């Protein structure tokens, strides 16, 4: 992980090196970092700034995941969790303010879509390779999660 800064980013600052469910560990890291940064520096980590961080993080993630995938000889290695981090930050910024219970529900729904990969997520996963492919399928999982929450809020 420390051989190149791209690996450090792609592997979620070490959270992707979890021997058990690295994608879930990366998503938990996203949730924790979002909560801590937003609580500690609310004047800096505003919704608008989070969106800018997410866009920049997506672009950086394309590079970092492509480079790390090549170095590991595994284009979508399980240890690369930057895609989960960026996608779950997007979910959180768009569902908050929300209770811890609602945030946990967002976590569960996002992990479901990320793991099961219903259409068209699986299609994107197969079709797009390299860093963009790694990053994009999780953005689609985030979209599905946000769609579930939009329906839930509309009909509850």
N, C-alpha and C positions, 0 to 999 in steps of 0.2 A: 504494500500500500504506500509506503514512503518512498518508493523508487522514483516517483514523478508526481507533481501536484495534481495531474489529471486523475490519477488513481485515488488519491486522497478525497477528491471531490466525488468521483463516480461511486466510490464505496462508502459514501455517506459519513465521512470522517471516522470510519471504523465500524459504524453500525451495521454495514453490510457483511462484515466478517463474522457475524453471529453464526454459530454452528447449527442453530435451530431457527428455521423460518426467517432468513435474512430480510426478505421483503417486508415482513411484519415488523421486524426490528427497525428497519429504515423508516417505516410509517410511524412507529412510536417515537422515533427520534424527531421526525417532522412535527408531530403533535407537541412534544415536550419543548422543542426549540421555539415553535410558534408561541406557545403559552408563556414561556419565560421571557422571550424578547418583547412580546407585546405588553406584558405586565410590567417589566422593568423599565422599558423606554417607550411608553405609549405615544409620546410626541414624535418619536422617530419612526416607530413601526406602526404607522397608520395604514388604513386599507389601501390608499393610493400608493404608498411606498411599498407595501407588500406586493401589490400587483406589478410594480416596476421590478422588484427583486425577482419575482416569479418569471417575468419575461426574460430578464437577463440570465437568470438561472437556467431557463430552458435552453437558451443559446449556448451558454457555457457547457451545459450538460450534453449537448450534441457532440461537442468536441471531446469532452472528458470521457464520455461513455464509448465513443468511437476509438479513442486512443487506448483506453483500458481494455476494451474488448479485443483489440488487436494484440496487445501485450500479453493477455491471458489466453490467446488463441481460442476465445469463446466470445462471439459477437454480442451475446446477451447473457453474460455470466450472472448467476444468481447473486453474486456479491456486489453487483452494481445496483445501488438503491437510490441514486440521485433522482431517478425518474419518479419513484414513489414519493420522495421528499417534496419535489417541486409540485407534483400533482396533488398531494394532500394539503400542502400550503394553499393551493388554489381552492380546494374544497373548504378549508377552514376560513379563509378570508371572505368567502361568499356565504357561509352559513352563520358566522358570528355577527353580532353577539348571540351566543347560545349557551345554554346550561352545559354542565359537564356531561349530563346524560345525553343530550342531543349531539354533542361532540363525539361521544363514544359511539352513538348510533351511526354517525358519519364515518367513523373509523371502520366499523364492522361492514357497512355497505360498500365503502371503497375497497376494502380488502376482498370482499366477495367478488366484485367486478374485476379486480386486478387478477385474482387467482382463477376464476372461472372463464374469463374472457369470452363473454357472449358476443354474437355477431353485432357489429362489425369489428369488435376489438381483436378477435382472433385473426380476422382477415388482414387488418393493419399489421398485426404482429408477424404474419407470414410474408406480407407483401413488401414492407419497408424494412430495410436492413441498416446496419451501422448505427451510429449515434442517434440519428433522427428516428429510426424505428424503435429503438430502446425507449426514447423519451415520449414518442407520440402515443403509443398504445395506453400509457398511463394517463395521459391527458384525456383520452376518450373514456377511460374508466372514471376519471374525475367528473367528466360531463354526465355520464350515466348516474353517478352518485348525486350530483346536483339536480338532475332531472327527478330522481326519486324524492328528494327533499322539496322541490318545487311542487310536485303533486301532493305530497304529504301536507305541506303548509296550505295549499289551496283547498284541500278537502278535509281539513281537521278543524 
